[in-house]
Amino acid sequence: MRQKHLINIFIYDNSRTHRLKLNNIIRNYAEEKDIELTAVLSTTHLDEIFNRSFLKSWIYFLNIDDLEKKMDGIEFAARVRNHDLYGSIVFLTGHDIFADGHSDLARRSLKSHVVAMAFLSEDSAEFEKEIRECIAAHIRKI
């Protein structure tokens, strides 16, 4: 009998449309792969994640454009990393990651030891495939 994988998801994006799209991708993939989503927190309130005393090995989908409007996105990711050492961080953006100056984010995340799993464009034709790949990689890691 195959062991059922349990995962926790945190989604931060100011766009309700993007949050719903990401929720649907994640839920469809979980159903298809027999993954149990023990917690899915989809919000526009950053500090909600730190109100959870059970943070352990979550996968965090963080819209870096929205984060940068409120605070330094890499700094927030570093806070997440301090609370959840084994979690997976995926930065999302509505722009071409390398054409719009976001390549600096990759350099900054490496320099700060945040270790992001991926930087994904929400407008990419490959977005759903990339989200599924991130979840699969996260499951292999935990």
VEXDOVO-465690 format. One record per residue: residue in three letters; y, z, x of N, C-alpha, C in turn. Coordinates in steps of 0.001 Angstrom, whole numbers, plus 524288, in hexadecimal, padded with zeros to 5 digits. Atoms other than C-alpha are relative to their C-alpha. Example, Ala and Ser with C-alpha at 12.3 -4.5 7.8 and 13.67 -1.06 7.14 Angstrom:
BEGIN
+------+-------+-------+-------+-------+-------+-------+-------+-------+-------+
! resn !  n_py !  n_pz !  n_px ! ca_py ! ca_pz ! ca_px !  c_py !  c_pz !  c_px !
+------+-------+-------+-------+-------+-------+-------+-------+-------+-------+
!  ALA ! 7FB5A ! 80000 ! 8037A ! 7EE6C ! 81E78 ! 8300C ! 804B0 ! 80000 ! 80384 !
!  SER ! 7FB5A ! 7FFC4 ! 7FCCC ! 7FBDC ! 81BE4 ! 83566 ! 80442 ! 802DA ! 7FCFE !
+------+-------+-------+-------+-------+-------+-------+-------+-------+-------+
//
This chain:
BEGIN
+------+-------+-------+-------+-------+-------+-------+-------+-------+-------+
! resn !  n_py !  n_pz !  n_px ! ca_py ! ca_pz ! ca_px !  c_py !  c_pz !  c_px !
+------+-------+-------+-------+-------+-------+-------+-------+-------+-------+
!  MET ! 7FB63 ! 80000 ! 80348 ! 80000 ! 80000 ! 80000 ! 804E1 ! 80000 ! 80378 !
!  ARG ! 7FB3B ! 80083 ! 7FCF2 ! 80D23 ! 7FBFA ! 80573 ! 803C7 ! 8046C ! 7FEB9 !
!  GLN ! 7FC3A ! 7FBD3 ! 800C1 ! 81709 ! 806DA ! 80786 ! 80521 ! 7FDCF ! 7FDDD !
!  LYS ! 7FB0A ! 8019C ! 8024E ! 82332 ! 8059E ! 7FF31 ! 80469 ! 801FC ! 80379 !
!  HIS ! 7FB8C ! 7FE8C ! 7FCC8 ! 82FBB ! 8059F ! 80721 ! 8043F ! 80261 ! 7FC92 !
!  LEU ! 7FBC7 ! 7FD5B ! 802B8 ! 83A90 ! 80ED4 ! 802DE ! 804FB ! 7FF32 ! 8032C !
!  ILE ! 7FB1D ! 800A7 ! 7FD2B ! 8488A ! 80B80 ! 80657 ! 8049E ! 801CF ! 7FCAC !
!  ASN ! 7FB17 ! 7FE5D ! 80253 ! 85634 ! 8106D ! 8036C ! 8042E ! 7FC16 ! 80194 !
!  ILE ! 7FC08 ! 80401 ! 7FF10 ! 861A1 ! 8070B ! 80237 ! 80563 ! 8022F ! 7FEB5 !
!  PHE ! 7FA87 ! 7FEC3 ! 8010D ! 87048 ! 80961 ! 80345 ! 8031C ! 7FAF1 ! 80063 !
!  ILE ! 7FCD2 ! 804BE ! 80022 ! 8798A ! 7FE60 ! 7FF6B ! 805B1 ! 80193 ! 7FF55 !
!  TYR ! 7FA61 ! 7FF28 ! 80089 ! 8881B ! 7FF15 ! 801DD ! 802B6 ! 7FAB8 ! 7FFF0 !
!  ASP ! 7FD1C ! 804E9 ! 80099 ! 89009 ! 7F3AF ! 7FCC9 ! 803C0 ! 800C9 ! 7FB74 !
!  ASN ! 7FC25 ! 7FF63 ! 80432 ! 89C95 ! 7F3A6 ! 7F4BC ! 7FF3E ! 7FC17 ! 7FB99 !
!  SER ! 800CF ! 80406 ! 803F7 ! 8983D ! 7E77F ! 7ED67 ! 7FB3E ! 80153 ! 7FCA1 !
!  ARG ! 8044F ! 7FEE3 ! 8039A ! 89020 ! 7EACB ! 7E16B ! 7FC22 ! 7FB70 ! 7FFF2 !
!  THR ! 80353 ! 804AF ! 7FFEE ! 88AF1 ! 7DCD5 ! 7E1B0 ! 7FC69 ! 80008 ! 804B5 !
!  HIS ! 8033E ! 7FFD5 ! 7FB46 ! 88633 ! 7DE45 ! 7EFB3 ! 7FC03 ! 80467 ! 7FFB6 !
!  ARG ! 803B3 ! 7FBA3 ! 80075 ! 8801F ! 7EB9F ! 7ECEA ! 7FB81 ! 7FE94 ! 7FC60 !
!  LEU ! 8041E ! 8018F ! 803B1 ! 878BD ! 7E638 ! 7E126 ! 7FC65 ! 7FBE5 ! 8025A !
!  LYS ! 80328 ! 80411 ! 7FD7A ! 87441 ! 7DA3B ! 7E8B7 ! 7FC41 ! 80272 ! 803FA !
!  LEU ! 8033B ! 7FD7A ! 7FC01 ! 86F52 ! 7E2B3 ! 7F3E9 ! 7FBD9 ! 80372 ! 7FD7A !
!  ASN ! 803D0 ! 7FCD9 ! 802E5 ! 868D0 ! 7EC34 ! 7EA79 ! 7FB94 ! 7FCA4 ! 7FDEA !
!  ASN ! 80401 ! 80380 ! 80227 ! 861AE ! 7E0E2 ! 7E3F6 ! 7FC6C ! 7FDDE ! 80440 !
!  ILE ! 80329 ! 801F5 ! 7FBA7 ! 85D2F ! 7DB33 ! 7F0EE ! 7FC2F ! 8043A ! 801C4 !
!  ILE ! 80334 ! 7FBA7 ! 7FE13 ! 85831 ! 7E87F ! 7F557 ! 7FBB9 ! 80165 ! 7FC10 !
!  ARG ! 803E2 ! 7FE7F ! 80401 ! 85171 ! 7EBDC ! 7E87A ! 7FBCB ! 7FBCB ! 7FF51 !
!  ASN ! 803DD ! 8043C ! 80068 ! 84AE7 ! 7DE81 ! 7E772 ! 7FC4A ! 80000 ! 804A5 !
!  TYR ! 80346 ! 7FFDE ! 7FB51 ! 84619 ! 7DF66 ! 7F569 ! 7FC4D ! 804B1 ! 7FFD5 !
!  ALA ! 8033A ! 7FB49 ! 80052 ! 84131 ! 7ED44 ! 7F34C ! 7FB7F ! 7FF3F ! 7FC27 !
!  GLU ! 80417 ! 800FF ! 803E1 ! 839BA ! 7E929 ! 7E732 ! 7FBEE ! 7FC31 ! 80220 !
!  GLU ! 8037B ! 803FE ! 7FDCB ! 83405 ! 7DD47 ! 7EE04 ! 7FC6F ! 80238 ! 8043E !
!  LYS ! 802EF ! 7FDE2 ! 7FB88 ! 82F9F ! 7E51F ! 7F9FB ! 7FDB3 ! 80568 ! 7FEFA !
!  ASP ! 8020D ! 7FAE4 ! 8017E ! 82B96 ! 7F17B ! 7F29D ! 80268 ! 8045F ! 8034E !
!  ILE ! 7FD01 ! 7FC09 ! 7FD2C ! 8361F ! 7F9CA ! 7F90D ! 80259 ! 803A9 ! 7FBF7 !
!  GLU ! 7FD99 ! 7FC3F ! 80389 ! 83A6E ! 8063F ! 7F25C ! 8056B ! 80168 ! 801FA !
!  LEU ! 7FAA2 ! 7FE99 ! 7FEB0 ! 84915 ! 80812 ! 7F26A ! 800D5 ! 80599 ! 7FE24 !
!  THR ! 7FF8E ! 7FA81 ! 8017F ! 84A03 ! 816E3 ! 7F2A7 ! 80599 ! 80177 ! 7FEB8 !
!  ALA ! 7FA80 ! 7FF27 ! 80144 ! 858E2 ! 81668 ! 7F256 ! 802FC ! 7FB00 ! 80121 !
!  VAL ! 7FC6C ! 8045E ! 7FF31 ! 862BE ! 80B84 ! 7F09C ! 8055B ! 801F5 ! 7FE5E !
!  LEU ! 7FAB5 ! 7FE30 ! 8010A ! 870CB ! 80FD9 ! 7F1B4 ! 803B4 ! 7FB83 ! 80110 !
!  SER ! 7FC6E ! 8046A ! 7FFA7 ! 87A75 ! 804EC ! 7EF02 ! 80553 ! 801F7 ! 7FE41 !
!  THR ! 7FB1F ! 7FD4E ! 80122 ! 8887F ! 80985 ! 7EFAE ! 804BC ! 7FD8B ! 802A1 !
!  THR ! 7FB14 ! 80150 ! 7FD68 ! 896A6 ! 8077B ! 7F32F ! 8023F ! 804E6 ! 8029A !
!  HIS ! 7FE46 ! 7FB00 ! 7FDC7 ! 897BE ! 815AA ! 7F7CC ! 7FCD1 ! 80147 ! 804E0 !
!  LEU ! 802B0 ! 7FF59 ! 7FB02 ! 8945C ! 81718 ! 80624 ! 7FD71 ! 80556 ! 800AE !
!  ASP ! 801FF ! 7FAC7 ! 7FEDE ! 8927F ! 825BB ! 80688 ! 7FB4F ! 80192 ! 7FCB6 !
!  GLU ! 8049B ! 7FEBB ! 8031E ! 887DC ! 82577 ! 7FC2D ! 7FB21 ! 80062 ! 8035E !
!  ILE ! 804B1 ! 7FFF1 ! 7FCB4 ! 87E11 ! 822C2 ! 806E0 ! 7FF76 ! 80528 ! 802F2 !
!  PHE ! 8004E ! 7FB24 ! 7FD0E ! 88192 ! 82F38 ! 80E1C ! 7FF08 ! 804BD ! 7FC86 !
!  ASN ! 80150 ! 7FBDA ! 803B0 ! 87F5B ! 83752 ! 801D3 ! 7FA19 ! 80071 ! 7FF45 !
!  ARG ! 805B4 ! 7FFF8 ! 8006F ! 870E3 ! 83473 ! 80341 ! 7FDC9 ! 8033F ! 8047C !
!  SER ! 8022D ! 7FCA1 ! 7FBF0 ! 869AD ! 83F2C ! 80A86 ! 7FAE6 ! 7FDD1 ! 8022A !
!  PHE ! 8051E ! 8020E ! 7FE8A ! 85D73 ! 836DD ! 80BB7 ! 80062 ! 7FAE0 ! 80303 !
!  LEU ! 7FF64 ! 804E5 ! 7FD26 ! 862DC ! 82BF1 ! 8142D ! 7FBD8 ! 7FF79 ! 80438 !
!  LYS ! 803ED ! 80109 ! 7FC08 ! 85790 ! 8266E ! 81BCD ! 7FE0B ! 7FA70 ! 7FF4D !
!  SER ! 80214 ! 80556 ! 7FFCA ! 8546E ! 81869 ! 81F2F ! 80195 ! 7FC9E ! 7FB5A !
!  TRP ! 7FDF4 ! 8036B ! 8040D ! 85CEF ! 811DF ! 814EF ! 80142 ! 7FAB5 ! 80267 !
!  ILE ! 7FDC7 ! 804F0 ! 7FE41 ! 86128 ! 803BD ! 815C7 ! 8055F ! 7FFA0 ! 7FD59 !
!  TYR ! 7FA91 ! 7FFF3 ! 801BD ! 86FF2 ! 8029C ! 81491 ! 8022C ! 7FA76 ! 80029 !
!  PHE ! 7FD5A ! 8050C ! 8004D ! 87671 ! 7F617 ! 80FE5 ! 805CB ! 8012D ! 7FF4C !
!  LEU ! 7FA81 ! 7FE7D ! 7FFED ! 884CA ! 7F7DF ! 81353 ! 80379 ! 7FB34 ! 80067 !
!  ASN ! 7FC4D ! 80455 ! 7FFBF ! 88F58 ! 7EDF5 ! 8101F ! 80448 ! 8017C ! 803D5 !
!  ILE ! 7FC6D ! 7FEA7 ! 7FBC9 ! 8972D ! 7EE4A ! 81CA0 ! 805A6 ! 7FEB7 ! 7FE97 !
!  ASP ! 7FAAE ! 80158 ! 801A4 ! 8A309 ! 7E7A0 ! 81672 ! 80256 ! 80468 ! 7FCBD !
!  ASP ! 7FE29 ! 7FBB4 ! 8034A ! 8A423 ! 7F274 ! 80C45 ! 800A0 ! 80502 ! 80328 !
!  LEU ! 7FF9B ! 7FB69 ! 7FCA5 ! 8A187 ! 7FCFB ! 8165E ! 80506 ! 7FFEF ! 80332 !
!  GLU ! 7FB7B ! 80071 ! 7FC8E ! 8AC42 ! 7F7F8 ! 81F45 ! 8051B ! 800FC ! 7FD18 !
!  LYS ! 7FB4D ! 7FEE1 ! 80310 ! 8B616 ! 7F97D ! 8141A ! 800F0 ! 805DD ! 7FF9B !
!  LYS ! 7FF9D ! 7FA58 ! 800A4 ! 8B338 ! 80823 ! 81374 ! 7FFD8 ! 802E7 ! 80530 !
!  MET ! 800B3 ! 7FD65 ! 7FAFC ! 8AF58 ! 80BB6 ! 82138 ! 7FD6A ! 7FC31 ! 803C8 !
!  ASP ! 802BF ! 80335 ! 7FC2C ! 8A964 ! 80636 ! 82D81 ! 7FA44 ! 7FFB6 ! 7FE6B !
!  GLY ! 8055A ! 800BB ! 801CF ! 89C65 ! 8007B ! 8290F ! 7FBE7 ! 801C6 ! 803E5 !
!  ILE ! 803AD ! 7FE50 ! 7FBEF ! 895AD ! 80312 ! 835F8 ! 7FFE7 ! 805F3 ! 80052 !
!  GLU ! 7FFAC ! 7FA4B ! 7FFFB ! 89A6F ! 81122 ! 8359B ! 7FCD2 ! 8024A ! 7FB75 !
!  PHE ! 80314 ! 7FE37 ! 80479 ! 894A3 ! 812C9 ! 827FC ! 7FA30 ! 7FF5D ! 80115 !
!  ALA ! 80584 ! 800EF ! 7FEB2 ! 887D6 ! 80CC7 ! 82C93 ! 7FE11 ! 80408 ! 803F1 !
!  ALA ! 80176 ! 7FBF1 ! 7FC31 ! 887CD ! 8166A ! 837EC ! 7FF1A ! 80535 ! 7FD30 !
!  ARG ! 800DE ! 7FB45 ! 8032C ! 88930 ! 82178 ! 82DF0 ! 7FABC ! 7FFB9 ! 7FD41 !
!  VAL ! 80511 ! 800C6 ! 8028E ! 87DA7 ! 81BD2 ! 82689 ! 7FBA8 ! 800F2 ! 803F6 !
!  ARG ! 803F5 ! 7FF7A ! 7FBF1 ! 875E4 ! 81AF7 ! 8332F ! 7FF33 ! 805BD ! 80182 !
!  ASN ! 80073 ! 7FA6E ! 7FEBD ! 878CF ! 82955 ! 83622 ! 7FCE9 ! 802F5 ! 7FBDF !
!  HIS ! 802DC ! 7FD78 ! 8043E ! 87320 ! 82D18 ! 828DC ! 7FA75 ! 7FDE9 ! 7FF71 !
!  ASP ! 80518 ! 8028A ! 800CA ! 867B0 ! 823AD ! 8290A ! 7FEB9 ! 7FCBA ! 804D6 !
!  LEU ! 80115 ! 80274 ! 7FAF3 ! 86319 ! 82072 ! 836BA ! 7FC78 ! 7FB3A ! 7FF8D !
!  TYR ! 803D5 ! 80434 ! 80067 ! 85826 ! 81772 ! 83223 ! 80127 ! 7FC1F ! 7FB9D !
!  GLY ! 7FE7F ! 803A2 ! 8041B ! 85F43 ! 8108A ! 8271F ! 80154 ! 7FAA9 ! 80245 !
!  SER ! 7FE9A ! 80552 ! 7FE6F ! 86203 ! 801FB ! 82796 ! 80540 ! 7FEA3 ! 7FD90 !
!  ILE ! 7FAC8 ! 80166 ! 801CD ! 8701B ! 7FD51 ! 8268B ! 80090 ! 7FA18 ! 80006 !
!  VAL ! 7FF17 ! 8059A ! 80094 ! 87319 ! 7EFB3 ! 82174 ! 805AD ! 7FF4F ! 7FE47 !
!  PHE ! 7FA96 ! 80116 ! 80166 ! 88147 ! 7EB4B ! 82190 ! 80042 ! 7FAEC ! 7FCEA !
!  LEU ! 7FF37 ! 80495 ! 8034F ! 88545 ! 7E1C4 ! 816E0 ! 805B8 ! 7FE63 ! 80041 !
!  THR ! 7FAB0 ! 80200 ! 80031 ! 89149 ! 7D927 ! 8166D ! 80036 ! 7FB39 ! 7FC7B !
!  GLY ! 7FF4A ! 804A5 ! 8033B ! 896C2 ! 7CEAB ! 80D9F ! 801D0 ! 7FB61 ! 8032A !
!  HIS ! 7FE01 ! 80412 ! 7FC82 ! 89A88 ! 7C670 ! 81966 ! 7FBC1 ! 7FE01 ! 803A4 !
!  ASP ! 8035A ! 801D1 ! 7FBC5 ! 89414 ! 7BE5B ! 823D1 ! 8007F ! 803FF ! 80463 !
!  ILE ! 7FFF9 ! 7FB8A ! 7FC6E ! 8906C ! 7C933 ! 82D1C ! 8026C ! 7FEBD ! 80546 !
!  PHE ! 7FE2B ! 80129 ! 7FAC4 ! 89377 ! 7C250 ! 839C5 ! 80506 ! 7FCD6 ! 80018 !
!  ALA ! 7FB44 ! 80338 ! 80019 ! 89E74 ! 7B946 ! 8357F ! 804D5 ! 80328 ! 7FE88 !
!  ASP ! 7FB8C ! 7FD14 ! 801FC ! 8A715 ! 7C3BC ! 82F64 ! 80139 ! 804F2 ! 8031B !
!  GLY ! 7FE9C ! 7FB8B ! 7FCCC ! 8A825 ! 7CD5A ! 83A84 ! 7FC64 ! 804AD ! 7FF80 !
!  HIS ! 80396 ! 7FBA1 ! 80095 ! 89CCF ! 7D5E8 ! 8365D ! 7FC45 ! 8008C ! 804A6 !
!  SER ! 80361 ! 7FF6C ! 7FB68 ! 895BF ! 7D347 ! 84325 ! 80192 ! 804D3 ! 80315 !
!  ASP ! 7FE32 ! 7FB38 ! 7FD7E ! 89E10 ! 7DE80 ! 84844 ! 7FD17 ! 804C2 ! 7FDDB !
!  LEU ! 802E4 ! 7FBA8 ! 80255 ! 896BD ! 7E76A ! 83ED3 ! 7FABB ! 800C3 ! 802A9 !
!  ALA ! 8050E ! 7FF9A ! 7FD4D ! 889DA ! 7E44F ! 84568 ! 800BA ! 8029A ! 80548 !
!  ARG ! 7FEE9 ! 7FDAF ! 7FADC ! 88FA4 ! 7E796 ! 852A5 ! 8014A ! 805CC ! 7FF69 !
!  ARG ! 7FE7C ! 7FA8A ! 800D5 ! 895C7 ! 7F429 ! 84D64 ! 7FB64 ! 8035D ! 7FE4A !
!  SER ! 8047E ! 7FCE9 ! 801BB ! 88939 ! 7F86F ! 846B5 ! 7FC4B ! 80115 ! 80486 !
!  LEU ! 8033E ! 7FF1F ! 7FB60 ! 881A0 ! 7F693 ! 8534B ! 8026B ! 80413 ! 80393 !
!  LYS ! 7FD2F ! 7FC63 ! 7FC8A ! 88BE8 ! 7FDD3 ! 85B15 ! 7FFCC ! 8059E ! 7FDF0 !
!  SER ! 8000D ! 7FABC ! 80249 ! 88BD0 ! 8094E ! 85196 ! 7FA70 ! 801F9 ! 7FF00 !
!  HIS ! 80589 ! 7FE97 ! 80096 ! 87CC5 ! 8098E ! 8513F ! 7FE68 ! 800BB ! 7FA4B !
!  VAL ! 80154 ! 7FFBA ! 8058A ! 87C87 ! 807D5 ! 84278 ! 7FAE3 ! 7FD20 ! 7FEF7 !
!  VAL ! 804AC ! 80337 ! 8007C ! 871D7 ! 7FD8D ! 84391 ! 7FF3C ! 7FE06 ! 7FA6B !
!  ALA ! 8009E ! 80280 ! 8051C ! 87373 ! 7F527 ! 8378B ! 7FB43 ! 7FC67 ! 80021 !
!  MET ! 80485 ! 80375 ! 80072 ! 8673B ! 7EE1C ! 83306 ! 801BF ! 7FA57 ! 7FF81 !
!  ALA ! 7FE44 ! 80558 ! 800F5 ! 86F08 ! 7E242 ! 82E99 ! 805B3 ! 7FFFE ! 7FE40 !
!  PHE ! 7FADE ! 80143 ! 8021D ! 87C4C ! 7DC77 ! 82B69 ! 7FF25 ! 7FB37 ! 7FC90 !
!  LEU ! 80142 ! 8043E ! 8039A ! 87AC6 ! 7D40D ! 81F36 ! 804C2 ! 7FE5B ! 7FCD7 !
!  SER ! 7FBEA ! 80217 ! 80358 ! 88403 ! 7CB45 ! 817CC ! 7FDF9 ! 7FFAE ! 7FA6E !
!  GLU ! 8019A ! 80014 ! 8057D ! 8832B ! 7CD58 ! 80918 ! 8005F ! 7FA89 ! 7FDA9 !
!  ASP ! 7FF63 ! 8055D ! 801E9 ! 88709 ! 7BF14 ! 80761 ! 7FC05 ! 7FC35 ! 8024C !
!  SER ! 803DD ! 80352 ! 7FD74 ! 87BE4 ! 7B9E4 ! 80FA7 ! 7FBDB ! 7FE25 ! 7FC1D !
!  ALA ! 80443 ! 80220 ! 80336 ! 871D1 ! 7B117 ! 8093C ! 7FAE8 ! 802F6 ! 8010F !
!  GLU ! 804B6 ! 7FD2D ! 7FE5C ! 867BA ! 7B969 ! 81065 ! 80049 ! 805DD ! 7FEBC !
!  PHE ! 7FF07 ! 7FA6E ! 800D9 ! 86CF0 ! 7C684 ! 80B59 ! 7FB3A ! 802E3 ! 7FDE2 !
!  GLU ! 80484 ! 7FD57 ! 80249 ! 86143 ! 7CA15 ! 802CE ! 7FB85 ! 80064 ! 803EE !
!  LYS ! 80424 ! 8000D ! 7FC09 ! 8579A ! 7C63C ! 80D6C ! 8012E ! 80403 ! 8044A !
!  GLU ! 7FE80 ! 7FC52 ! 7FBDA ! 85F2B ! 7CE3A ! 81779 ! 7FF8A ! 805AD ! 7FE2C !
!  ILE ! 80097 ! 7FAB4 ! 8022C ! 85F82 ! 7DA41 ! 80E9B ! 7FA3E ! 8017E ! 7FFEB !
!  ARG ! 805A6 ! 7FEFE ! 8002B ! 850CE ! 7D933 ! 80C94 ! 7FDDC ! 8010E ! 80580 !
!  GLU ! 801B1 ! 7FF3B ! 7FA96 ! 84ECE ! 7D803 ! 81B4F ! 801B7 ! 80555 ! 8020E !
!  CYS ! 7FE23 ! 7FADA ! 7FE52 ! 85714 ! 7E42F ! 81D9E ! 7FCAA ! 8045A ! 7FDAF !
!  ILE ! 8034C ! 7FC06 ! 80279 ! 84F19 ! 7EC07 ! 813D7 ! 7FA9C ! 8001A ! 8028F !
!  ALA ! 80525 ! 80044 ! 7FD6F ! 8425D ! 7E753 ! 819F6 ! 80040 ! 8026F ! 8056D !
!  ALA ! 7FF61 ! 7FDC8 ! 7FAB5 ! 84752 ! 7EAE9 ! 82798 ! 800A0 ! 805E8 ! 7FFA1 !
!  HIS ! 7FF43 ! 7FA60 ! 800B0 ! 84B92 ! 7F843 ! 822A3 ! 7FABE ! 802AE ! 7FED6 !
!  ILE ! 8051C ! 7FDC7 ! 8014D ! 83E19 ! 7FAD0 ! 81CDD ! 7FC7C ! 8003F ! 804D2 !
!  ARG ! 8032F ! 7FFF3 ! 7FB2B ! 8378D ! 7F70A ! 829B4 ! 801BD ! 80460 ! 803AD !
!  LYS ! 7FDBB ! 7FC16 ! 7FC78 ! 84092 ! 80085 ! 830B6 ! 7FEC2 ! 80599 ! 7FE5D !
!  ILE ! 800A6 ! 7FA8B ! 801BF ! 83E55 ! 80C87 ! 82825 ! 7FA65 ! 801B0 ! 7FF9E !
+------+-------+-------+-------+-------+-------+-------+-------+-------+-------+
//
